[in-house]
Amino acid sequence: MDDDALYKKISSLSEISKTQLSKVLNFLPGAKDIIIEPEVIRPLERICGVSWLKNNGIEKIFKLESNLPKRDNTQFYLIYSDTSTFKRVINLIQSQIEPEEKPKGKYHVICIPKALYLYEQLLEEFGLYEDVVKLYSLQWQPIHIDRGILSLEIPYMFRNLFVHQDLSLLPAYAKSLWYLYFITGKPKFTLALGQHANNILKHLDMLHEDKESDKVDSNFSCLVLLDRTTDYVSTLLTPRTYTALLKDIYKVKCGVCDEKDVEVETYDEKFNLNLKKNPVQLNFDSRQDRIYNNIKNRYFTEVTSILSSLTKQLRSEKDSSKDMALDDLKRYVKTQLKEVTSKKTLIANHLSAAETIINVMGHRFEKQQEVEEYIMQNKNKGRNYTYLEETLYENDKFLSLRLLCLLCVTQKLSESDIKNFITKFCQEFGYNYGFLYNNLLKMEFFTPEPTLQGKLTKLSNIFVNNFYINANKLKQIPTQPENVDVKSPTCMSYVFGGCYIPLIGQILSLILSSTPLKEIETKLEAFGPLTILNNCGYPLSSRVILVCVVGGITYAEVAACNLLESLTGSKIIVISDQIISGNDIVESLIHSPIA
């Protein structure tokens, strides 16, 4: 099957999502209003538009805010499965209900992807369950963000799974893959790495036992499932590709970056003036933006020169149009002017975004790159820790904590070093971050130092660092990063300046090169629980692979997969709960424990 046919199948998933939502909205006749959580808006726009909602009985659309106009219409609230947001909705509903009356069937709450049992308990406590407020679950299907990228668009999945150990939303993964299999068929070869990846695989098998897809042949020859925690390094290193850097600096939701121009100056928690970012409006979809398609996976220094060249080309076209004859000018206006204007807008947006990247990172980029290369080569541990402490005075807690986590994973900071750093961090940013130590522990960035007896039994392993042993087994760390060609790359490590190859890229390389399964097991078993299911599907019959990362995937990893595609003639489709960056990992780390 050609790529277009496969992508057409994948894009059809939005029709299933529309059908699911339509069933809920049309459950009751009459006029309806819908109140949408702001975070839901972007993904919803990918699935359906305003006209579709109007055709399904929606009269008015509101954003979930503290003040809503009082109306007689039936109200549908569309929110993510987040307890604090659900409590906000309950408070809003209660504020609209008179004490002496409880209108039946007026209020409906649609939770994405699942209405939790806790929500039923909360409604029962207030006497609202079923009679006044009805709950619905809506698990929309994976959203086609860009060529080769599918996203469940479920925020906080990483935080729920790996910080709070809340598994309530984990079945959403299995169900999404199950629906996908009904369209594409079930792969004959599966590899799952990590505890949650294996749990998803078990749940997926249970779903297939209940109802097996009647599709015999699969468009995918292989499924690779892995936990985000199996490769923290790919999220924590500073990426060097254009899109990955944009995601580090701008807020990107569902493949859209929409930074408004803020006239009012803003300040951080230490009352330092925040650096103003250039306003941009970008759609990270190479099907709609040809400029983006050309530069999305490029090494950043290449991007600025490409954009400069395109700007000169536009100026040249503009100058040549001045000398056109009248008929040629008419033809130009009719056939090319609209495209040129659109191209000009796109280039201007990308130039503004690139300028912001330089303004935010330029002053520390070289030093940061040098330290990260030392870390990957396991050199200068003392100097690296000193630089970590120096970052505290950059007034950027995300920068400091990303580097802390990277050092914990790689060069294994001692427990006393971690505690000392957290003390200094709290002195700089406030003692409300006192829970950081416990969150680092939960996220498995380090393990507590053993007792004296434990130290004696593990004396032979004192100088062993599992990260470097495992990474060297898979050849993830190039010995000479300075020799990696970043302009015309042939090594996936270019996404990190030549110092590290993402784990997912090396796993796919092993599979695509038909490495013996026993050798794959030997190399991967140290990363976590490993399951390999081979139903006469290995070596692969076709080179089309589905990759699922539980807890979010980065644009740097996507770029590495895209390079591997071009090098091996394969097709790799990635699916995850969200596209994330290292700052999202830190955001989960600094999220206070649930009360």
VEXDREN-2710 file (C-alpha; in Angstrom, 1 decimal):
% VEXDREN-2710
k/r/px/py/pz
1/MET/0.0/0.0/0.0
2/ASP/1.3/3.5/-0.9
3/ASP/1.8/6.2/1.8
4/ASP/-1.3/8.3/0.7
5/ALA/-3.6/5.3/1.1
6/LEU/-2.3/4.6/4.6
7/TYR/-2.6/8.3/5.6
8/LYS/-6.1/8.4/4.2
9/LYS/-7.0/5.5/6.5
10/ILE/-5.4/7.2/9.5
11/SER/-7.1/10.5/8.8
12/SER/-10.5/8.7/8.8
13/LEU/-10.1/8.2/12.5
14/SER/-11.6/11.7/13.0
15/GLU/-14.9/10.5/11.5
16/ILE/-15.1/7.9/14.3
17/SER/-14.5/10.7/16.8
18/LYS/-17.3/12.7/15.2
19/THR/-19.7/9.8/15.4
20/GLN/-18.9/9.3/19.1
21/LEU/-19.4/13.0/20.0
22/SER/-22.6/13.2/17.8
23/LYS/-24.2/10.3/19.8
24/VAL/-23.7/12.2/23.0
25/LEU/-24.9/15.6/21.7
26/ASN/-27.9/14.1/20.0
27/PHE/-28.9/12.0/23.0
28/LEU/-31.4/14.7/24.0
29/PRO/-33.6/16.8/21.5
30/GLY/-33.9/20.6/21.8
31/ALA/-31.6/23.6/21.9
32/LYS/-28.2/23.0/23.5
33/ASP/-25.1/25.0/24.6
34/ILE/-21.6/23.7/24.8
35/ILE/-19.0/24.9/27.3
36/ILE/-15.5/23.9/26.3
37/GLU/-12.4/23.8/28.5
38/PRO/-9.7/26.0/26.7
39/GLU/-7.2/23.1/26.5
40/VAL/-9.8/21.1/24.6
41/ILE/-10.4/23.7/21.8
42/ARG/-7.3/23.0/19.6
43/PRO/-7.8/19.2/19.4
44/LEU/-11.6/19.7/18.9
45/GLU/-10.8/21.9/15.9
46/ARG/-8.8/19.1/14.4
47/ILE/-11.9/16.8/14.7
48/CYS/-14.8/19.0/13.9
49/GLY/-15.6/22.7/13.2
50/VAL/-18.2/25.2/14.5
51/SER/-20.5/24.4/11.6
52/TRP/-20.5/20.7/12.5
53/LEU/-21.4/21.5/16.1
54/LYS/-24.2/23.8/14.9
55/ASN/-25.6/20.9/12.7
56/ASN/-25.6/18.7/15.8
57/GLY/-27.9/21.0/17.8
58/ILE/-25.5/23.4/19.4
59/GLU/-26.8/27.0/19.6
60/LYS/-24.0/28.7/21.5
61/ILE/-20.4/27.8/22.2
62/PHE/-18.7/29.2/25.4
63/LYS/-15.2/28.9/26.8
64/LEU/-15.1/27.4/30.3
65/GLU/-14.7/30.5/32.5
66/SER/-15.8/31.7/36.0
67/ASN/-18.7/33.7/34.7
68/LEU/-21.2/32.2/32.2
69/PRO/-24.5/33.7/31.1
70/LYS/-27.5/32.1/32.6
71/ARG/-29.5/30.4/29.8
72/ASP/-32.4/27.9/29.7
73/ASN/-30.8/25.6/27.1
74/THR/-29.4/22.2/28.0
75/GLN/-25.7/22.6/28.8
76/PHE/-22.9/20.2/27.7
77/TYR/-19.5/20.7/29.3
78/LEU/-16.5/19.3/27.4
79/ILE/-13.5/18.8/29.7
80/TYR/-10.4/16.7/30.2
81/SER/-10.4/14.0/32.9
82/ASP/-8.9/16.3/35.5
83/THR/-10.3/16.4/39.0
84/SER/-9.6/20.1/39.6
85/THR/-11.3/21.0/36.3
86/PHE/-14.3/18.8/37.2
87/LYS/-14.7/20.5/40.6
88/ARG/-14.7/23.8/38.8
89/VAL/-17.6/22.6/36.6
90/ILE/-19.5/21.4/39.6
91/ASN/-19.1/24.8/41.3
92/LEU/-20.3/26.5/38.1
93/ILE/-23.4/24.3/37.9
94/GLN/-24.2/24.8/41.5
95/SER/-24.0/28.6/41.1
96/GLN/-26.7/28.3/38.4
97/ILE/-29.1/26.1/40.4
98/GLU/-31.6/27.7/42.7
99/PRO/-31.7/26.0/46.2
100/GLU/-35.4/25.1/45.9
101/GLU/-35.1/23.6/42.4
102/LYS/-32.9/21.0/40.8
103/PRO/-33.6/20.9/37.0
104/LYS/-33.5/17.4/35.6
105/GLY/-31.5/16.6/32.5
106/LYS/-30.2/20.1/32.0
107/TYR/-26.5/19.6/32.8
108/HIS/-24.2/17.1/31.0
109/VAL/-20.5/16.7/31.5
110/ILE/-18.4/15.0/28.8
111/CYS/-15.0/13.8/30.1
112/ILE/-12.1/13.1/27.8
113/PRO/-11.1/10.3/27.7
114/LYS/-13.0/8.9/30.6
115/ALA/-15.5/9.9/33.4
116/LEU/-13.8/8.6/36.5
117/TYR/-15.6/6.9/39.4
118/LEU/-14.4/9.7/41.6
119/TYR/-16.6/12.1/39.7
120/GLU/-19.7/10.0/40.4
121/GLN/-18.8/10.1/44.1
122/LEU/-18.4/13.9/44.0
123/LEU/-21.8/14.4/42.3
124/GLU/-23.5/12.0/44.8
125/GLU/-22.0/14.1/47.7
126/PHE/-23.8/17.2/46.3
127/GLY/-27.0/15.3/45.4
128/LEU/-26.5/16.0/41.7
129/TYR/-25.7/12.6/40.2
130/GLU/-27.9/11.4/37.4
131/ASP/-31.0/13.5/38.2
132/VAL/-29.3/16.9/37.6
133/VAL/-25.9/16.1/36.1
134/LYS/-25.2/13.2/33.7
135/LEU/-21.6/12.0/33.0
136/TYR/-20.3/10.8/29.7
137/SER/-16.9/9.4/28.6
138/LEU/-15.5/10.5/25.2
139/GLN/-12.4/8.9/24.0
140/TRP/-11.6/10.5/20.7
141/GLN/-9.4/8.7/18.3
142/PRO/-5.8/9.5/17.6
143/ILE/-5.5/12.9/15.9
144/HIS/-3.4/13.2/12.7
145/ILE/-1.1/16.1/13.6
146/ASP/1.4/15.8/10.7
147/ARG/2.6/13.2/8.3
148/GLY/3.6/10.3/10.4
149/ILE/2.5/11.8/13.7
150/LEU/-0.7/10.7/15.7
151/SER/-1.6/12.2/19.0
152/LEU/-4.2/11.2/21.6
153/GLU/-4.0/14.7/22.9
154/ILE/-4.4/13.7/26.6
155/PRO/-2.5/16.1/28.8
156/TYR/-1.0/15.2/32.1
157/MET/-0.6/11.5/31.1
158/PHE/3.0/11.5/32.1
159/ARG/2.3/13.2/35.4
160/ASN/-0.5/10.8/36.2
161/LEU/1.4/7.7/35.4
162/PHE/5.0/8.4/36.5
163/VAL/4.6/11.0/39.3
164/HIS/1.2/10.2/40.9
165/GLN/1.2/6.5/39.8
166/ASP/-2.5/7.0/38.8
167/LEU/-3.3/4.3/36.2
168/SER/-6.9/5.3/35.6
169/LEU/-6.3/6.6/32.1
170/LEU/-3.9/3.9/30.9
171/PRO/-6.7/1.8/29.2
172/ALA/-7.2/4.8/26.8
173/TYR/-4.0/3.7/25.1
174/ALA/-5.1/0.2/24.6
175/LYS/-8.5/1.2/23.3
176/SER/-7.0/3.7/20.8
177/LEU/-4.7/1.0/19.4
178/TRP/-7.6/-1.4/19.3
179/TYR/-9.7/1.1/17.2
180/LEU/-6.6/1.7/15.0
181/TYR/-6.3/-2.0/14.4
182/PHE/-9.9/-2.1/13.0
183/ILE/-8.7/0.2/10.3
184/THR/-5.2/-1.0/9.6
185/GLY/-5.1/-4.5/11.0
186/LYS/-3.1/-6.0/13.8
187/PRO/0.7/-6.3/13.3
188/LYS/2.3/-9.7/13.5
189/PHE/5.3/-8.6/15.5
190/THR/5.2/-6.6/18.7
191/LEU/7.9/-5.3/21.1
192/ALA/6.9/-3.7/24.4
193/LEU/9.5/-2.2/26.8
194/GLY/8.6/-0.8/30.2
195/GLN/6.0/-1.6/32.8
196/HIS/3.1/0.5/31.4
197/ALA/3.9/-0.6/27.8
198/ASN/3.5/-4.2/28.9
199/ASN/0.2/-3.4/30.8
200/ILE/-1.2/-1.8/27.6
201/LEU/-0.2/-4.9/25.7
202/LYS/-2.1/-7.1/28.2
203/HIS/-5.1/-4.9/28.0
204/LEU/-5.0/-4.9/24.2
205/ASP/-5.0/-8.7/24.2
206/MET/-8.1/-8.7/26.5
207/LEU/-9.9/-6.3/24.0
208/HIS/-9.0/-8.6/21.1
209/GLU/-10.4/-11.6/23.0
210/ASP/-13.7/-9.8/23.4
211/LYS/-13.9/-8.7/19.7
212/GLU/-11.2/-9.6/17.2
213/SER/-10.8/-7.4/14.1
214/ASP/-11.9/-9.2/10.9
215/LYS/-9.0/-7.6/9.0
216/VAL/-6.4/-10.3/8.3
217/ASP/-3.6/-8.3/6.7
218/SER/-2.1/-5.3/8.5
219/ASN/-0.8/-2.1/7.1
220/PHE/1.8/-2.2/9.9
221/SER/4.3/-5.0/10.1
222/CYS/5.4/-4.1/13.6
223/LEU/4.3/-2.3/16.8
224/VAL/6.9/-0.9/19.2
225/LEU/5.6/0.2/22.6
226/LEU/7.8/1.8/25.2
227/ASP/7.5/3.9/28.4
228/ARG/8.8/7.4/28.4
229/THR/11.0/6.5/31.4
230/THR/13.1/4.1/29.3
231/ASP/14.7/7.1/27.7
232/TYR/14.6/10.3/29.8
233/VAL/17.8/11.6/28.1
234/SER/16.0/12.2/24.8
235/THR/13.7/14.7/26.6
236/LEU/16.3/16.3/28.8
237/LEU/19.1/17.1/26.3
238/THR/18.8/20.4/24.4
239/PRO/17.5/19.6/20.9
240/ARG/19.2/21.1/17.9
241/THR/16.4/20.8/15.3
242/TYR/14.1/23.6/14.5
243/THR/10.7/22.2/15.6
244/ALA/12.1/20.7/18.7
245/LEU/13.6/24.0/19.8
246/LEU/10.3/25.8/19.0
247/LYS/8.5/23.3/21.3
248/ASP/11.0/24.0/24.0
249/ILE/10.3/27.8/23.9
250/TYR/6.8/28.3/22.7
251/LYS/3.6/26.7/23.9
252/VAL/2.5/24.2/21.1
253/LYS/-0.9/22.6/21.4
254/CYS/-2.1/19.9/19.0
255/GLY/0.5/20.9/16.4
256/VAL/-0.4/24.6/16.6
257/CYS/1.8/27.4/17.9
258/ASP/-0.2/30.6/18.4
259/GLU/1.7/33.2/20.5
260/LYS/-0.2/36.5/20.8
261/ASP/1.5/39.9/21.0
262/VAL/1.5/40.8/24.7
263/GLU/1.7/44.5/25.3
264/VAL/1.7/44.3/29.1
265/GLU/5.1/43.4/30.7
266/THR/5.1/40.1/32.7
267/TYR/7.3/39.0/35.6
268/ASP/8.4/35.7/36.9
269/GLU/8.0/34.5/40.5
270/LYS/11.2/36.4/41.5
271/PHE/9.8/39.6/39.9
272/ASN/12.3/39.5/37.1
273/LEU/11.0/40.8/33.7
274/ASN/10.1/37.9/31.4
275/LEU/11.8/37.9/28.0
276/LYS/9.2/38.9/25.4
277/LYS/8.6/36.3/22.7
278/ASN/7.8/37.4/19.2
279/PRO/4.2/36.8/18.3
280/VAL/3.9/33.8/15.8
281/GLN/1.1/31.8/14.3
282/LEU/2.4/28.4/13.0
283/ASN/0.8/25.2/12.1
284/PHE/3.2/22.3/12.5
285/ASP/1.7/20.5/9.6
286/SER/3.9/19.9/6.6
287/ARG/0.9/19.2/4.5
288/GLN/-0.3/22.8/4.9
289/ASP/3.0/24.7/5.2
290/ARG/5.7/23.9/2.6
291/ILE/8.2/26.1/4.3
292/TYR/7.8/24.2/7.5
293/ASN/8.1/20.9/5.6
294/ASN/11.5/22.0/4.3
295/ILE/12.9/23.2/7.7
296/LYS/11.1/21.2/10.4
297/ASN/13.9/18.6/11.0
298/ARG/16.8/20.8/10.0
299/TYR/19.7/21.6/12.3
300/PHE/18.8/25.1/13.6
301/THR/21.8/26.9/12.2
302/GLU/20.7/25.7/8.7
303/VAL/17.2/27.0/9.2
304/THR/18.2/30.7/9.5
305/SER/20.2/30.6/6.2
306/ILE/17.4/28.8/4.4
307/LEU/14.8/31.4/5.5
308/SER/17.2/34.2/4.5
309/SER/17.6/32.7/1.1
310/LEU/13.8/32.4/0.7
311/THR/13.5/36.1/1.7
312/LYS/15.9/37.1/-1.0
313/GLN/14.1/35.0/-3.5
314/LEU/10.8/36.8/-2.7
315/ARG/12.4/40.2/-3.0
316/SER/13.7/39.2/-6.4
317/GLU/10.2/38.1/-7.5
318/LYS/8.8/41.4/-6.3
319/ASP/11.4/43.4/-8.2
320/SER/10.9/41.5/-11.4
321/SER/7.1/42.1/-11.2
322/LYS/7.7/45.9/-11.4
323/ASP/9.0/45.5/-14.9
324/MET/6.2/43.3/-16.2
325/ALA/4.0/44.2/-19.1
326/LEU/0.3/44.8/-18.3
327/ASP/-0.9/41.4/-19.5
328/ASP/1.9/39.6/-17.6
329/LEU/1.1/41.6/-14.5
330/LYS/-2.6/40.6/-14.7
331/ARG/-1.6/37.0/-15.1
332/TYR/0.8/37.3/-12.1
333/VAL/-1.9/38.8/-9.9
334/LYS/-4.4/36.1/-10.9
335/THR/-2.1/33.0/-10.6
336/GLN/0.8/33.8/-8.3
337/LEU/0.1/36.8/-6.1
338/LYS/-2.0/34.9/-3.5
339/GLU/0.6/32.2/-3.2
340/VAL/3.5/34.7/-2.9
341/THR/1.5/36.6/-0.2
342/SER/0.9/33.4/1.7
343/LYS/4.6/32.4/1.4
344/LYS/5.6/35.8/2.7
345/THR/3.5/35.5/5.8
346/LEU/4.8/32.0/6.5
347/ILE/8.5/33.1/6.1
348/ALA/7.9/36.1/8.4
349/ASN/6.4/33.8/11.0
350/HIS/9.3/31.4/10.9
351/LEU/11.8/34.2/11.0
352/SER/10.1/35.7/14.1
353/ALA/10.2/32.2/15.7
354/ALA/13.8/31.7/14.9
355/GLU/14.7/35.1/16.3
356/THR/13.0/34.2/19.6
357/ILE/15.0/31.0/19.8
358/ILE/18.2/33.0/19.4
359/ASN/17.1/35.6/21.9
360/VAL/16.1/33.0/24.5
361/MET/19.0/30.5/24.1
362/GLY/21.7/32.4/22.3
363/HIS/23.6/33.6/25.4
364/ARG/24.0/30.1/26.9
365/PHE/23.7/27.8/23.9
366/GLU/27.4/27.1/23.4
367/LYS/28.1/26.5/27.1
368/GLN/25.0/24.3/27.4
369/GLN/26.1/22.3/24.4
370/GLU/29.6/21.8/25.8
371/VAL/28.4/20.6/29.2
372/GLU/25.9/18.2/27.7
373/GLU/28.6/16.7/25.5
374/TYR/30.8/16.2/28.6
375/ILE/27.9/14.5/30.3
376/MET/27.2/12.2/27.4
377/GLN/31.0/11.3/27.3
378/ASN/30.9/10.8/31.1
379/LYS/33.6/13.5/31.6
380/ASN/34.1/16.4/34.1
381/LYS/31.4/15.4/36.6
382/GLY/32.6/18.0/39.1
383/ARG/32.6/20.8/36.6
384/ASN/29.2/19.7/35.3
385/TYR/27.7/19.9/38.8
386/THR/29.3/23.4/39.3
387/TYR/27.6/24.5/36.1
388/LEU/24.3/23.1/37.4
389/GLU/24.6/25.3/40.5
390/GLU/25.5/28.3/38.3
391/THR/22.2/27.9/36.3
392/LEU/20.3/28.7/39.4
393/TYR/21.2/32.4/38.9
394/GLU/19.8/32.3/35.3
395/ASN/16.4/32.7/36.9
396/ASP/15.2/29.7/34.9
397/LYS/14.0/26.9/37.0
398/PHE/13.2/24.7/34.0
399/LEU/16.8/25.0/32.8
400/SER/18.2/24.1/36.2
401/LEU/15.9/21.1/36.8
402/ARG/16.4/19.7/33.3
403/LEU/20.1/19.6/33.9
404/LEU/19.7/18.2/37.4
405/CYS/17.5/15.3/36.0
406/LEU/20.0/14.7/33.2
407/LEU/22.9/14.4/35.7
408/CYS/20.8/12.1/37.9
409/VAL/20.1/9.8/35.0
410/THR/23.6/9.8/33.5
411/GLN/26.4/10.6/35.9
412/LYS/24.4/9.5/39.0
413/LEU/24.6/12.4/41.4
414/SER/24.8/11.3/45.1
415/GLU/21.8/11.6/47.3
416/SER/23.6/14.3/49.3
417/ASP/24.4/16.3/46.1
418/ILE/20.7/16.1/45.1
419/LYS/19.6/17.3/48.6
420/ASN/22.1/20.1/48.6
421/PHE/20.9/21.3/45.2
422/ILE/17.3/21.1/46.1
423/THR/18.0/23.2/49.2
424/LYS/19.7/25.9/47.0
425/PHE/16.9/25.7/44.5
426/CYS/14.3/26.3/47.3
427/GLN/16.4/29.3/48.5
428/GLU/16.2/30.8/45.0
429/PHE/12.6/29.9/44.0
430/GLY/10.8/29.3/47.2
431/TYR/10.3/26.6/49.8
432/ASN/7.0/25.6/48.3
433/TYR/9.1/23.2/46.1
434/GLY/10.1/21.1/49.1
435/PHE/8.4/18.1/47.5
436/LEU/11.0/17.9/44.7
437/TYR/13.0/15.2/46.4
438/ASN/10.0/12.9/46.6
439/ASN/8.9/13.6/43.0
440/LEU/12.4/12.8/41.8
441/LEU/12.3/9.5/43.6
442/LYS/8.8/8.6/42.2
443/MET/10.0/9.4/38.7
444/GLU/13.0/7.1/39.2
445/PHE/15.6/9.8/38.5
446/PHE/17.6/8.3/41.4
447/THR/17.3/5.6/44.1
448/PRO/18.0/6.2/47.8
449/GLU/21.5/5.3/48.9
450/PRO/21.5/1.8/50.6
451/THR/22.3/1.2/54.2
452/LEU/25.8/0.1/55.4
453/GLN/24.8/-3.5/55.1
454/GLY/23.5/-2.9/51.6
455/LYS/26.6/-1.0/50.6
456/LEU/28.8/-4.0/51.7
457/THR/26.7/-6.5/49.6
458/LYS/26.9/-4.2/46.5
459/LEU/30.6/-3.2/46.9
460/SER/31.5/-4.7/43.5
461/ASN/29.0/-2.4/41.7
462/ILE/30.1/0.9/43.2
463/PHE/31.8/2.1/40.1
464/VAL/29.2/0.7/37.6
465/ASN/27.0/3.2/35.8
466/ASN/24.1/1.4/34.1
467/PHE/23.2/4.3/31.8
468/TYR/26.6/4.3/30.0
469/ILE/26.8/0.5/29.9
470/ASN/23.3/0.2/28.4
471/ALA/23.8/3.1/26.0
472/ASN/27.1/1.7/24.8
473/LYS/25.5/-1.7/24.2
474/LEU/23.2/0.0/21.7
475/LYS/25.9/2.4/20.4
476/GLN/23.8/5.4/21.4
477/ILE/26.7/7.6/22.2
478/PRO/29.0/8.5/19.2
479/THR/32.7/8.5/20.3
480/GLN/33.4/11.6/18.2
481/PRO/30.3/13.9/18.2
482/GLU/32.3/16.7/16.4
483/ASN/32.5/14.4/13.3
484/VAL/28.8/13.9/13.0
485/ASP/27.5/15.7/9.9
486/VAL/24.6/17.9/11.0
487/LYS/23.9/19.6/7.7
488/SER/23.4/16.4/5.6
489/PRO/22.9/14.0/8.4
490/THR/23.4/10.2/8.2
491/CYS/23.4/9.6/11.9
492/MET/20.3/10.1/14.1
493/SER/22.5/11.7/16.8
494/TYR/22.4/14.9/14.8
495/VAL/19.2/15.9/16.6
496/PHE/21.4/16.4/19.7
497/GLY/24.4/17.8/17.9
498/GLY/26.0/14.4/17.5
499/CYS/26.2/13.4/21.2
500/TYR/23.3/11.0/21.6
501/ILE/21.0/8.7/19.5
502/PRO/17.4/8.4/20.9
503/LEU/16.6/4.9/22.2
504/ILE/13.6/4.5/19.9
505/GLY/15.8/5.1/16.9
506/GLN/18.3/2.4/17.9
507/ILE/15.4/-0.1/18.7
508/LEU/14.0/0.5/15.2
509/SER/17.4/0.2/13.6
510/LEU/17.8/-3.2/15.2
511/ILE/14.4/-4.4/14.0
512/LEU/14.8/-3.0/10.5
513/SER/18.2/-4.6/10.1
514/SER/16.7/-8.0/11.1
515/THR/18.9/-8.4/14.2
516/PRO/18.4/-11.8/15.8
517/LEU/15.7/-11.6/18.5
518/LYS/18.0/-13.1/21.2
519/GLU/20.4/-10.3/20.6
520/ILE/17.6/-7.7/20.8
521/GLU/16.5/-9.2/24.1
522/THR/20.0/-9.1/25.5
523/LYS/20.5/-5.4/24.6
524/LEU/17.1/-4.2/25.8
525/GLU/16.3/-6.3/28.9
526/ALA/18.2/-3.8/31.2
527/PHE/15.9/-1.0/30.2
528/GLY/12.8/-2.5/31.9
529/PRO/10.2/-5.3/31.5
530/LEU/10.5/-6.6/27.9
531/THR/7.9/-8.5/25.9
532/ILE/8.4/-9.7/22.3
533/LEU/5.5/-11.3/20.5
534/ASN/6.3/-12.8/17.1
535/ASN/3.4/-14.4/15.1
536/CYS/5.6/-15.3/12.1
537/GLY/6.2/-11.6/11.5
538/TYR/9.9/-11.4/12.0
539/PRO/12.0/-10.6/10.1
540/LEU/9.5/-8.0/8.9
541/SER/7.6/-8.6/5.7
542/SER/7.2/-4.9/5.1
543/ARG/9.0/-1.9/6.5
544/VAL/6.0/0.0/7.9
545/ILE/6.2/0.4/11.7
546/LEU/3.9/1.8/14.3
547/VAL/5.7/3.3/17.4
548/CYS/3.9/4.2/20.6
549/VAL/5.6/6.1/23.4
550/VAL/3.7/6.1/26.7
551/GLY/4.1/9.5/28.4
552/GLY/4.8/11.7/25.3
553/ILE/7.3/11.8/22.4
554/THR/9.6/14.7/21.4
555/TYR/10.0/16.4/18.1
556/ALA/13.7/15.5/18.3
557/GLU/12.8/11.8/18.4
558/VAL/10.3/12.3/15.5
559/ALA/13.1/13.9/13.5
560/ALA/15.4/10.9/14.3
561/CYS/12.7/8.6/13.0
562/ASN/12.2/10.6/9.9
563/LEU/16.0/10.4/9.1
564/LEU/15.9/6.6/9.7
565/GLU/13.0/6.4/7.2
566/SER/15.1/8.1/4.5
567/LEU/18.1/6.0/5.3
568/THR/16.3/2.6/5.3
569/GLY/13.4/3.1/2.9
570/SER/10.9/2.4/5.8
571/LYS/7.8/4.2/6.9
572/ILE/7.5/5.0/10.7
573/ILE/4.2/6.2/12.2
574/VAL/4.5/7.5/15.8
575/ILE/1.7/7.8/18.3
576/SER/1.7/9.2/21.8
577/ASP/-0.5/10.9/24.3
578/GLN/1.1/14.3/23.4
579/ILE/4.1/15.8/21.7
580/ILE/6.3/17.0/24.7
581/SER/9.6/18.6/25.5
582/GLY/11.9/18.4/28.5
583/ASN/10.1/21.4/30.0
584/ASP/6.9/19.2/30.2
585/ILE/8.9/16.6/32.2
586/VAL/10.0/19.4/34.5
587/GLU/6.4/20.7/34.7
588/SER/5.4/17.3/36.0
589/LEU/8.3/17.3/38.4
590/ILE/7.4/20.6/40.0
591/HIS/3.7/19.8/40.2
592/SER/2.7/19.6/43.8
593/PRO/1.4/16.3/45.2
594/ILE/-2.4/15.8/45.1
595/ALA/-3.9/16.8/48.4
END
